[in-house]
Amino acid sequence: MMADGMSFTGLVATFASTIILGVAFGLAVAEAW
């Protein structure tokens, strides 16, 4: 159970990080334009 929880947390963290980086990159590109 603990292992599954850790894996799920890691997956969510990775997914959230990807979204945040994507949004930040999008804003940077928008500012550049």
Secondary structure by P-SEA (a helix, b strand, c coil): caaaaaaaaaaaaaaaaaaaaaaaaaaaaaaac
